[in-house]
Amino acid sequence: MASMKGHILIAMPHMTDPYFGRSLVFLCEHDENGAMGLIVNKSFDDDSVKKIFPTLIINDDAITEVVSPMHFGGPVSMERGFLLHSPDYLTDETIQVSAEFFLTSNSAIIEAIKEGDGPQRFKMMLGYAGWDEGQLEREIENGDWLFQEVTPEFIFAGNESEKWLSATQSFGIDIAPTTGGLA
């Protein structure tokens, strides 16, 4: 399978995992060794995330006054922050994911944003999602994920609670609730 780096994974409706149900995962890395991505449609203000982490308190004033809302990037290394951002901010530590998306994970970017020298568009996530060699490919073959190209507009703008529905509908998937009865 070709690399899906720079694409989003769309969790299929049958996925009920508390971390990944109704998730959109932006893939920052994908090669023969595995994959790494960031969930881009769940903030820590969302009810679904509050159910997973009912006692998590983010109270770092240096960050929360600059970055709000904070997003749940995935269940791995929750103590680590990642900023997915536009290409208008670069340091030696910035990683280019694609022509339109860059990733920075250091505290200097928070200060740069605070001072007006940071990227114009960004999302900050705590944690990330990771897959071992071949694991993501097996999940895709199992029908757990669809993937598609993504634009900065989709990632950085719009109502996050509607993004998953919008992404599934772009494939023609009808997720209307069923009555459970016979026709």
C-alpha positions in Angstrom: 0.0 0.0 0.0 1.3 3.4 -0.9 1.9 5.9 1.9 -1.1 7.7 3.2 0.9 10.4 4.9 -0.9 13.7 4.7 -4.3 12.1 4.3 -7.1 11.5 6.9 -8.4 8.3 8.2 -12.2 8.2 8.7 -13.4 5.8 11.4 -16.2 3.7 10.1 -19.5 3.7 12.0 -19.1 0.2 13.4 -16.0 1.4 15.4 -17.1 1.9 18.9 -13.6 2.1 20.5 -13.8 5.1 23.0 -10.6 6.6 21.5 -11.3 6.1 17.8 -15.1 6.0 17.4 -16.2 8.8 15.1 -12.6 9.9 14.7 -10.7 11.6 11.9 -7.0 10.9 12.1 -4.5 13.0 10.2 -1.6 10.8 9.2 1.7 12.5 9.9 3.8 9.4 9.0 3.1 6.1 7.2 5.6 3.7 5.9 6.6 0.0 6.0 7.4 0.4 9.8 4.0 1.7 10.8 2.0 4.9 11.1 1.6 7.9 13.3 -1.3 10.3 13.3 -3.3 12.9 15.2 -7.0 12.8 15.9 -8.2 16.2 14.6 -11.8 16.3 15.5 -12.0 15.8 19.2 -11.3 18.6 21.7 -11.0 18.0 25.4 -14.3 20.0 25.6 -16.2 17.3 23.7 -18.5 15.0 25.8 -17.0 11.9 24.2 -13.5 12.9 25.3 -14.7 13.9 28.8 -16.1 10.3 29.2 -12.7 8.9 28.5 -10.8 11.3 30.7 -13.2 12.5 33.3 -10.5 13.8 35.6 -8.0 15.2 33.2 -7.3 18.9 33.9 -5.3 21.0 31.5 -4.2 24.0 33.5 -1.0 25.2 32.0 -1.8 28.9 31.6 1.1 29.5 29.2 -0.5 27.1 26.8 -4.3 27.4 27.4 -4.3 31.2 27.1 -2.8 30.8 23.6 -4.2 27.5 22.4 -7.9 26.8 22.9 -9.5 24.4 22.5 -6.9 21.7 23.2 -7.4 18.6 21.2 -7.1 14.9 22.0 -4.5 13.7 19.5 -4.6 10.0 20.6 -4.0 7.7 23.5 -0.2 7.4 23.1 2.1 9.8 25.1 -0.7 12.0 26.4 1.8 14.2 28.2 3.3 15.3 24.8 1.9 18.2 22.8 1.9 18.4 19.0 1.0 21.4 16.9 -0.3 20.6 13.4 0.0 23.9 11.5 0.3 25.9 8.3 3.6 26.3 6.5 4.2 29.9 7.7 6.2 28.8 10.7 9.4 26.7 10.5 12.2 25.8 12.9 14.9 23.2 12.7 12.6 20.9 14.7 9.6 21.4 12.4 8.6 18.4 10.4 7.1 18.8 6.9 4.2 16.4 6.5 3.0 17.7 3.1 3.2 21.0 1.3 0.3 22.3 3.3 0.8 20.7 6.8 3.7 20.9 9.2 4.2 19.5 12.7 6.1 21.1 15.5 6.4 19.7 19.1 8.3 22.2 21.2 7.4 25.0 23.6 9.0 27.7 21.4 6.0 27.6 19.1 3.7 28.5 22.0 5.7 31.6 22.7 5.8 32.4 18.9 2.0 32.2 18.7 1.7 34.3 21.9 3.9 37.0 20.3 2.2 36.9 16.9 5.1 35.2 15.2 3.7 31.7 15.1 1.7 29.9 12.4 -1.6 31.5 11.3 -3.5 28.3 11.4 -2.9 25.5 13.9 -4.3 22.8 16.1 -2.7 21.6 19.3 -3.1 18.0 20.3 -2.0 16.1 23.4 -1.0 12.5 22.5 -1.0 10.7 19.2 -2.3 7.6 17.6 0.2 4.9 16.5 0.2 1.7 14.5 2.9 -1.0 14.3 4.1 -2.4 11.1 1.2 -3.7 9.0 -1.4 -2.9 11.7 -3.1 0.0 10.0 -3.2 -1.9 6.7 -5.0 -4.8 8.4 -7.5 -2.4 10.0 -8.2 -0.8 6.6 -8.6 -4.3 5.0 -11.0 -5.1 7.9 -13.1 -2.1 6.9 -12.4 -0.1 10.0 -11.1 3.0 8.2 -11.5 4.8 4.9 -8.9 7.4 3.9 -9.0 10.5 1.7 -7.1 13.6 0.8 -7.7 16.6 3.0 -7.5 20.3 2.8 -6.3 22.9 5.3 -9.8 24.3 5.3 -11.2 21.0 6.5 -8.6 20.6 9.2 -8.4 24.1 10.6 -11.8 25.6 10.0 -15.4 24.6 10.6 -17.4 22.9 13.3 -15.4 19.9 14.6 -18.5 18.1 15.8 -19.8 17.9 12.2 -16.5 16.9 10.5 -16.8 13.2 10.9 -20.3 13.2 9.6 -19.2 15.4 6.7 -16.3 13.0 5.9 -18.4 9.9 6.0 -21.1 11.5 3.8 -18.4 12.4 1.2 -18.2 8.7 0.6 -22.0 8.3 0.4 -22.2 6.5 3.8 -25.6 6.9 5.4 -25.3 6.7 9.1 -28.9 7.6 9.9 -30.0 5.7 13.0 -32.1 2.6 12.3 -35.3 1.8 14.1 -34.2 -1.8 14.7 -37.5 -3.1 13.4 -38.4 -5.1 10.3 -39.7 -3.3 7.3 
